[in-house]
Amino acid sequence: MRVVAGRNVSYVQPPLCVYHVHVSELKLLLTQEQIAKRVAEMGQQITRDFEGEAVLFVAVLKGAAIFLSDLARHVHLEATFDFIGVSSYGNRPSPSQELKSGWDSTGEVRLTKDVDQSMREKNVILVEDILDTGFTMTFLKKIVLAHQPRAFKIAALLDKPSRRKQPIEADYVGFKIPDEFVVGYGLDYAEKYRNLPDICVLPRDTE
């Protein structure tokens, strides 16, 4: 359950879960209710923008999987799914190091999984959990556009505009957030916290 106490919200979860940081130390940034409301609004906007047409959602693994499943249920159009995977070279830094320089700040991004179906002449919506420096999204945009889609849009649940290093923006944005390391609702640290229903801030001193 969540325990709300004024502006700063503590997050409490059964102690059976083992994390780098106990969930009670996380700070709640966005509640599942806020997320659900905004995702529904994004789905309605996509429905209006592509009225009468089919869309292909391409989610970026693994973080965008939960976002995609919720977003798609609010899009009242013919829709299909696909997935694409990318990785940055090297070991992922600690939250404090990542906030300082960014996980993909070098721009060295590689493709780990390509889509399984053709994107040619389709309305493609690239679904991402968070738009940060922009290196990963710029890399993916080039890949998708090489497939010659009819239309190309980006849907990002979270956006950190203060960290942008590439001139790229999302067409559909859930929330603009401060420069914090966030987990939950698909976002992870060392593959943990993805299953939290809310989006929380991980302490910067986490190792």
Backbone bond lengths (Angstrom), bond angles and torsions (degrees), N, CA, C in turn:
res aa  C-N    CA-C-N  psi(-1)  N-CA   C-N-CA  omega(-1)  CA-C   N-CA-C  phi
1 M - - - 1.457 - - 1.516 110.32 -
2 R 1.344 116.75 163.43 1.449 121.33 177.02 1.519 108.63 -105.13
3 V 1.301 117.56 140.89 1.450 122.36 177.53 1.516 108.02 -113.57
4 V 1.327 117.15 116.07 1.459 121.55 -175.75 1.513 109.71 -100.92
5 A 1.326 115.60 129.56 1.463 120.17 -179.95 1.525 108.65 -141.78
6 G 1.329 115.62 87.03 1.453 119.97 179.40 1.512 111.36 72.28
7 R 1.307 117.13 -147.55 1.458 122.38 -175.84 1.524 111.85 -72.63
8 N 1.337 117.02 -43.27 1.455 120.53 177.55 1.523 108.87 -85.11
9 V 1.297 115.78 127.30 1.453 120.50 -173.95 1.518 109.54 -115.82
10 S 1.316 115.94 125.69 1.455 119.55 175.48 1.516 108.78 -86.00
11 Y 1.314 115.94 152.59 1.460 120.33 -176.55 1.520 108.12 -119.08
12 V 1.321 115.51 123.45 1.461 120.74 -175.99 1.524 109.52 -118.60
13 Q 1.317 115.83 131.31 1.462 121.36 178.72 1.526 107.96 -138.69
14 P 1.336 118.48 154.42 1.457 120.23 -179.97 1.521 111.94 -52.55
15 P 1.334 118.46 140.49 1.459 122.16 -175.21 1.522 114.89 -71.18
16 L 1.335 117.83 -0.78 1.456 119.67 177.82 1.521 111.79 -67.90
17 C 1.343 116.89 -23.67 1.455 120.99 179.99 1.526 109.63 -75.63
18 V 1.317 116.76 135.75 1.463 121.28 179.88 1.525 108.27 -111.14
19 Y 1.314 116.72 120.95 1.450 122.48 -178.34 1.522 109.81 -131.62
20 H 1.336 116.43 167.64 1.467 120.25 171.83 1.529 108.96 -62.15
21 V 1.310 116.22 -40.47 1.461 123.10 176.60 1.510 106.69 -123.93
22 H 1.324 117.17 131.55 1.465 118.85 178.31 1.518 108.58 -62.36
23 V 1.323 115.78 141.37 1.462 119.38 -175.23 1.520 113.15 -59.93
24 S 1.319 118.11 -21.67 1.469 119.62 178.33 1.522 111.40 -67.15
25 E 1.337 117.87 -17.02 1.460 121.34 179.52 1.531 112.55 -90.03
26 L 1.317 116.82 -6.54 1.454 120.54 178.84 1.519 110.59 -77.59
27 K 1.320 116.27 149.13 1.455 122.04 175.39 1.522 109.13 -104.36
28 L 1.302 115.89 127.17 1.461 120.75 -177.94 1.525 110.24 -71.49
29 L 1.320 116.31 126.15 1.458 121.62 178.27 1.523 111.39 -103.53
30 L 1.337 116.33 -48.85 1.460 121.38 179.93 1.522 109.19 -135.06
31 T 1.318 117.30 127.59 1.456 121.04 -179.89 1.526 110.64 -78.61
32 Q 1.318 115.65 160.39 1.451 119.30 178.11 1.528 111.56 -62.50
33 E 1.329 117.00 -28.70 1.461 120.22 176.83 1.528 111.13 -68.72
34 Q 1.328 116.76 -42.20 1.470 120.26 177.37 1.531 110.48 -63.70
35 I 1.314 115.52 -42.53 1.462 120.15 -179.69 1.525 110.13 -62.88
36 A 1.324 116.64 -47.95 1.464 120.77 -178.03 1.524 111.50 -59.50
37 K 1.316 117.00 -41.90 1.468 121.17 -179.70 1.526 111.10 -64.24
38 R 1.320 116.21 -45.67 1.467 119.32 -177.05 1.520 111.49 -71.52
39 V 1.325 118.10 -38.84 1.460 120.77 178.15 1.528 110.30 -62.52
40 A 1.329 117.19 -39.05 1.465 120.70 177.26 1.528 110.47 -61.95
41 E 1.332 116.54 -40.99 1.469 120.43 178.73 1.524 111.28 -64.85
42 M 1.319 116.67 -39.20 1.462 120.27 177.44 1.532 110.96 -64.02
43 G 1.322 116.65 -41.22 1.450 120.58 177.98 1.517 112.35 -62.75
44 Q 1.324 116.13 -39.42 1.461 120.53 177.82 1.525 111.48 -65.00
45 Q 1.336 116.35 -38.19 1.462 120.20 178.69 1.524 111.43 -66.17
46 I 1.323 116.65 -41.95 1.461 120.65 177.70 1.526 110.25 -63.07
47 T 1.327 116.72 -40.95 1.462 120.98 177.61 1.519 111.35 -58.98
48 R 1.325 117.34 -42.30 1.461 121.30 178.65 1.526 111.24 -67.65
49 D 1.322 116.29 -43.01 1.464 120.25 -175.40 1.521 112.87 -67.17
50 F 1.333 117.37 -30.44 1.461 120.83 -177.59 1.527 111.46 -116.63
51 E 1.301 116.90 32.12 1.462 121.89 -177.21 1.534 111.43 -51.96
52 G 1.318 114.88 127.49 1.460 120.45 177.43 1.515 114.83 80.49
53 E 1.337 117.74 3.85 1.459 121.19 -179.08 1.527 110.57 -120.96
54 A 1.300 115.07 163.58 1.464 120.81 176.71 1.529 108.94 -93.92
55 V 1.330 115.79 152.20 1.464 120.30 178.38 1.525 109.79 -129.51
56 L 1.325 114.71 152.39 1.458 121.75 174.99 1.523 107.67 -117.01
57 F 1.333 116.45 115.32 1.460 121.52 176.16 1.526 108.80 -87.55
58 V 1.317 116.57 127.08 1.458 121.74 175.30 1.527 107.52 -117.24
59 A 1.317 116.18 106.88 1.463 120.80 -176.81 1.519 110.51 -92.51
60 V 1.327 115.16 142.29 1.459 121.42 178.68 1.528 108.36 -88.82
61 L 1.327 115.37 120.32 1.461 121.11 -178.84 1.519 111.40 -75.89
62 K 1.344 116.73 147.47 1.456 126.51 -4.33 1.519 111.34 -99.36
63 G 1.324 115.49 -16.56 1.460 121.11 -168.01 1.511 116.49 -61.49
64 A 1.343 117.26 -28.38 1.464 119.79 -173.88 1.524 113.49 -88.97
65 A 1.325 118.47 -0.35 1.467 120.79 -173.80 1.527 112.73 -61.73
66 I 1.320 117.14 -45.20 1.473 120.20 -179.72 1.522 110.49 -68.14
67 F 1.329 115.85 -43.18 1.467 120.88 177.65 1.522 110.42 -58.07
68 L 1.325 117.50 -45.64 1.460 120.87 179.57 1.517 111.44 -59.10
69 S 1.328 117.14 -46.42 1.465 119.98 -176.04 1.524 111.91 -61.29
70 D 1.325 116.56 -37.97 1.466 119.94 178.60 1.523 111.66 -76.52
71 L 1.326 116.73 -43.24 1.465 120.61 -178.69 1.518 111.28 -61.15
72 A 1.320 117.24 -46.54 1.462 121.30 -175.15 1.525 112.58 -60.86
73 R 1.330 116.70 -31.46 1.468 119.58 -179.28 1.522 112.72 -72.72
74 H 1.316 116.65 -9.40 1.465 120.74 176.14 1.527 111.93 -106.38
75 V 1.308 116.44 5.86 1.459 121.14 177.03 1.523 108.10 -104.16
76 H 1.327 116.17 112.71 1.457 121.00 -174.58 1.528 109.93 -96.91
77 L 1.333 113.28 65.73 1.453 122.70 178.54 1.517 108.15 -141.57
78 E 1.327 116.12 165.25 1.452 118.89 169.94 1.528 107.63 -66.06
79 A 1.321 117.17 126.33 1.461 120.11 -174.60 1.524 111.25 -141.45
80 T 1.314 115.16 145.74 1.455 121.97 173.16 1.527 108.28 -127.28
81 F 1.339 115.10 160.62 1.464 120.94 -177.47 1.531 110.73 -117.10
82 D 1.326 114.16 151.66 1.454 120.75 167.20 1.525 106.76 -151.69
83 F 1.329 115.53 170.15 1.459 119.82 -176.84 1.522 110.33 -135.35
84 I 1.328 114.95 147.97 1.452 121.40 178.17 1.524 107.64 -135.54
85 G 1.322 117.03 145.05 1.458 120.24 -177.53 1.517 111.56 -125.34
86 V 1.316 116.56 141.45 1.462 122.33 177.26 1.526 108.80 -137.05
87 S 1.319 114.58 161.29 1.455 120.10 177.19 1.512 108.79 -149.12
88 S 1.348 115.66 148.98 1.453 120.86 172.93 1.518 108.16 -96.03
89 Y 1.309 116.48 147.52 1.465 120.61 -179.11 1.521 110.96 -70.64
90 G 1.337 115.38 146.48 1.458 120.79 176.13 1.504 112.45 93.98
91 N 1.329 116.21 174.80 1.448 122.68 178.93 1.514 110.32 -82.71
92 R 1.325 116.12 140.36 1.452 119.27 -179.23 1.522 110.44 -68.26
93 P 1.346 118.08 133.91 1.466 121.12 -178.29 1.516 111.94 -76.84
94 S 1.333 115.11 174.31 1.462 120.58 175.29 1.521 108.70 -69.65
95 P 1.359 118.12 163.42 1.463 120.10 178.12 1.524 113.55 -53.09
96 S 1.332 118.07 -42.49 1.461 119.91 -178.81 1.521 111.12 -64.55
97 Q 1.337 117.27 -40.64 1.461 120.79 178.47 1.515 111.42 -69.55
98 E 1.331 116.17 -39.02 1.462 119.40 -179.80 1.518 111.66 -66.97
99 L 1.317 116.88 -38.60 1.458 119.90 178.47 1.523 111.36 -66.79
100 K 1.316 115.67 -27.26 1.463 120.06 -179.93 1.520 112.06 -77.32
101 S 1.352 116.61 -45.04 1.457 119.53 -173.35 1.518 114.80 -119.62
102 G 1.343 117.15 -20.05 1.461 119.90 -179.23 1.509 112.47 88.84
103 W 1.339 116.29 138.19 1.456 120.86 -177.98 1.518 110.90 -65.62
104 D 1.337 118.02 -38.78 1.455 120.56 -178.36 1.522 111.49 -107.85
105 S 1.352 116.96 26.67 1.461 120.82 -173.00 1.526 112.97 -66.13
106 T 1.349 118.14 -22.68 1.455 120.04 179.17 1.518 111.89 -77.46
107 G 1.329 116.75 -16.94 1.452 120.77 -178.09 1.512 113.34 81.30
108 E 1.311 118.56 3.49 1.464 122.02 -179.95 1.522 109.41 -86.19
109 V 1.305 116.05 89.41 1.455 122.81 -177.41 1.524 108.52 -115.47
110 R 1.325 116.66 140.04 1.459 120.17 178.58 1.520 110.20 -127.86
111 L 1.318 115.67 152.13 1.454 122.59 178.84 1.518 109.42 -83.97
112 T 1.337 117.01 127.85 1.464 121.08 178.06 1.520 112.22 -108.38
113 K 1.332 117.07 -21.31 1.467 121.28 175.47 1.520 109.07 -151.13
114 D 1.305 116.00 126.20 1.463 120.15 176.68 1.531 108.89 -92.69
115 V 1.318 116.28 167.78 1.460 120.94 178.24 1.523 109.75 -68.24
116 D 1.330 115.62 158.30 1.466 120.71 -176.87 1.523 112.70 -98.38
117 Q 1.329 117.13 -11.83 1.456 119.27 -177.90 1.521 110.87 -127.86
118 S 1.303 115.43 163.53 1.463 120.82 -179.49 1.534 110.14 -69.67
119 M 1.316 115.78 140.68 1.467 121.25 175.23 1.532 111.85 -106.32
120 R 1.305 116.58 -0.28 1.457 121.38 -176.72 1.527 111.22 -61.78
121 E 1.324 115.25 128.20 1.472 123.28 177.64 1.530 112.77 62.01
122 K 1.322 117.34 25.61 1.465 121.08 176.90 1.530 110.28 -112.82
123 N 1.309 115.15 156.74 1.463 121.17 175.33 1.525 107.76 -85.70
124 V 1.321 116.23 101.40 1.457 121.65 -172.71 1.531 110.29 -99.59
125 I 1.326 115.08 129.15 1.467 121.37 174.93 1.516 107.17 -117.72
126 L 1.322 115.96 111.55 1.459 121.84 178.83 1.525 108.25 -82.08
127 V 1.317 116.35 121.94 1.464 122.17 -173.84 1.523 109.28 -106.74
128 E 1.332 116.09 119.21 1.460 121.58 -176.92 1.517 110.03 -127.86
129 D 1.337 116.15 149.24 1.458 119.05 -179.99 1.524 112.02 -74.95
130 I 1.356 117.49 -41.79 1.459 119.62 -176.02 1.529 110.40 -149.14
131 L 1.312 115.73 133.88 1.459 122.73 175.42 1.516 107.15 -101.88
132 D 1.338 115.50 116.07 1.460 121.64 -171.57 1.529 109.71 -116.54
133 T 1.320 117.79 -105.96 1.463 120.48 -179.40 1.522 112.06 -68.18
134 G 1.312 116.37 -27.59 1.457 120.56 179.71 1.515 114.41 97.38
135 F 1.332 118.39 -7.66 1.456 120.37 -179.87 1.528 111.97 -64.20
136 T 1.321 116.49 -46.62 1.466 119.95 -179.40 1.523 110.82 -63.79
137 M 1.329 117.04 -44.97 1.466 119.77 -177.82 1.523 111.42 -67.39
138 T 1.319 117.86 -36.65 1.466 120.78 177.03 1.527 110.44 -63.52
139 F 1.330 115.72 -41.15 1.468 121.82 176.93 1.527 110.49 -60.58
140 L 1.331 116.40 -46.97 1.461 120.83 -178.56 1.526 112.20 -68.33
141 K 1.312 116.32 -37.29 1.472 119.98 179.35 1.523 110.32 -59.79
142 K 1.322 117.25 -42.86 1.470 120.89 179.06 1.521 110.83 -62.40
143 I 1.334 116.16 -40.22 1.460 119.67 179.82 1.525 111.00 -64.47
144 V 1.317 116.49 -46.36 1.467 120.30 -178.24 1.525 110.98 -65.25
145 L 1.312 117.29 -45.98 1.460 120.36 -177.99 1.527 112.05 -63.77
146 A 1.330 116.53 -26.82 1.467 120.08 176.93 1.526 111.51 -65.30
147 H 1.339 116.26 -20.63 1.467 121.32 178.34 1.530 112.25 -85.09
148 Q 1.313 116.58 -1.83 1.465 123.44 177.34 1.531 113.78 57.42
149 P 1.324 116.77 59.74 1.470 119.19 176.05 1.522 111.10 -71.61
150 R 1.311 116.54 159.58 1.466 120.60 175.63 1.517 110.57 -67.85
151 A 1.343 115.70 -42.10 1.465 121.45 177.51 1.518 107.54 -143.64
152 F 1.327 115.40 151.57 1.460 120.12 179.43 1.521 109.36 -136.50
153 K 1.335 115.84 126.26 1.459 122.04 178.21 1.529 109.00 -133.92
154 I 1.325 115.54 156.63 1.462 121.97 177.20 1.519 109.10 -117.77
155 A 1.321 116.38 129.16 1.467 122.24 174.27 1.519 107.95 -115.92
156 A 1.314 116.83 116.00 1.466 121.72 -179.94 1.520 109.25 -119.54
157 L 1.307 115.85 128.29 1.462 118.73 178.52 1.522 110.74 -65.01
158 L 1.338 116.41 -45.08 1.457 121.43 -177.51 1.521 110.37 -123.11
159 D 1.325 115.69 148.61 1.460 120.97 178.63 1.521 108.61 -136.24
160 K 1.339 115.64 129.84 1.466 122.14 173.99 1.530 108.29 -112.73
161 P 1.318 118.00 79.52 1.471 120.10 -175.63 1.518 113.91 -62.27
162 S 1.321 117.99 -25.77 1.462 120.69 -178.59 1.522 112.32 -67.57
163 R 1.330 117.64 -16.58 1.466 121.12 -176.51 1.529 113.13 -103.26
164 R 1.333 117.07 3.43 1.456 119.77 -173.35 1.528 112.11 -64.53
165 K 1.346 115.19 131.68 1.459 121.83 175.98 1.526 112.27 -119.84
166 Q 1.328 114.90 -7.52 1.459 121.26 175.58 1.529 108.25 -125.54
167 P 1.334 118.03 142.86 1.464 121.26 -176.96 1.528 112.39 -77.31
168 I 1.314 117.14 74.70 1.457 121.53 -179.49 1.519 109.03 -138.62
169 E 1.320 115.82 141.47 1.466 121.63 179.85 1.520 108.98 -133.19
170 A 1.321 115.97 156.85 1.463 121.37 176.67 1.521 109.57 -88.62
171 D 1.321 115.71 150.53 1.465 121.33 177.63 1.522 111.34 -82.08
172 Y 1.313 115.91 -30.23 1.464 122.25 177.41 1.524 107.43 -128.28
173 V 1.319 116.63 121.42 1.459 121.98 -177.27 1.518 109.58 -124.65
174 G 1.328 114.96 131.16 1.456 119.09 177.71 1.518 111.66 -75.74
175 F 1.335 115.87 -60.66 1.460 120.82 -176.75 1.525 110.03 -144.14
176 K 1.309 117.01 138.58 1.461 121.86 167.48 1.528 106.29 -89.47
177 I 1.317 116.33 129.78 1.466 120.35 -174.11 1.525 110.58 -125.33
178 P 1.326 117.07 159.76 1.472 120.64 177.56 1.525 111.25 -72.26
179 D 1.308 115.68 174.58 1.458 122.01 -177.05 1.525 110.10 -79.36
180 E 1.328 115.10 77.81 1.455 122.68 179.11 1.524 108.71 -130.31
181 F 1.330 116.25 157.22 1.459 121.54 175.92 1.520 107.60 -87.87
182 V 1.329 116.67 115.84 1.462 120.43 -173.07 1.527 111.65 -113.79
183 V 1.327 114.91 149.66 1.458 122.27 179.34 1.528 108.90 -137.89
184 G 1.321 114.82 165.03 1.462 120.42 178.76 1.514 111.67 102.81
185 Y 1.314 116.61 159.55 1.464 123.71 179.64 1.537 110.27 53.33
186 G 1.323 115.72 43.16 1.450 121.16 178.25 1.514 114.33 102.26
187 L 1.327 117.53 -24.19 1.457 120.65 179.90 1.519 110.05 -83.51
188 D 1.334 116.01 143.42 1.459 119.09 -172.60 1.518 112.99 -131.45
189 Y 1.330 113.39 169.32 1.459 122.14 161.35 1.513 105.28 -134.51
190 A 1.336 116.78 119.49 1.471 122.73 -175.78 1.527 111.32 53.48
191 E 1.327 115.94 40.74 1.466 124.89 177.74 1.528 113.81 69.56
192 K 1.295 118.76 7.72 1.470 121.57 178.53 1.521 110.55 -105.17
193 Y 1.340 114.77 163.80 1.467 124.72 176.77 1.537 114.05 78.69
194 R 1.326 119.52 -5.80 1.462 119.70 -177.05 1.525 112.51 -57.37
195 N 1.337 116.88 -31.90 1.457 120.41 -173.15 1.524 113.96 -85.36
196 L 1.327 118.68 -0.21 1.464 119.17 176.51 1.529 109.07 -66.06
197 P 1.314 118.78 137.50 1.469 120.97 -176.70 1.525 114.16 -75.14
198 D 1.339 116.48 -21.28 1.462 121.34 179.80 1.528 109.56 -106.36
199 I 1.312 115.97 172.47 1.459 120.97 173.54 1.513 107.96 -105.78
200 C 1.323 116.56 124.78 1.448 122.57 -173.55 1.531 111.29 -125.20
201 V 1.328 115.09 160.54 1.460 121.39 178.73 1.532 108.71 -96.92
202 L 1.331 115.26 127.31 1.451 121.78 178.11 1.543 108.23 -87.64
203 P 1.330 117.88 135.49 1.481 119.53 179.20 1.512 111.47 -55.10
204 R 1.317 116.43 141.39 1.458 121.37 -176.74 1.528 113.03 -67.12
205 D 1.318 118.15 -22.52 1.453 120.17 -176.92 1.522 112.73 -89.38
206 T 1.336 117.46 9.93 1.465 121.17 178.80 1.522 109.99 -67.02
207 E 1.310 117.00 133.70 1.473 121.86 178.21 1.527 110.54 -113.73
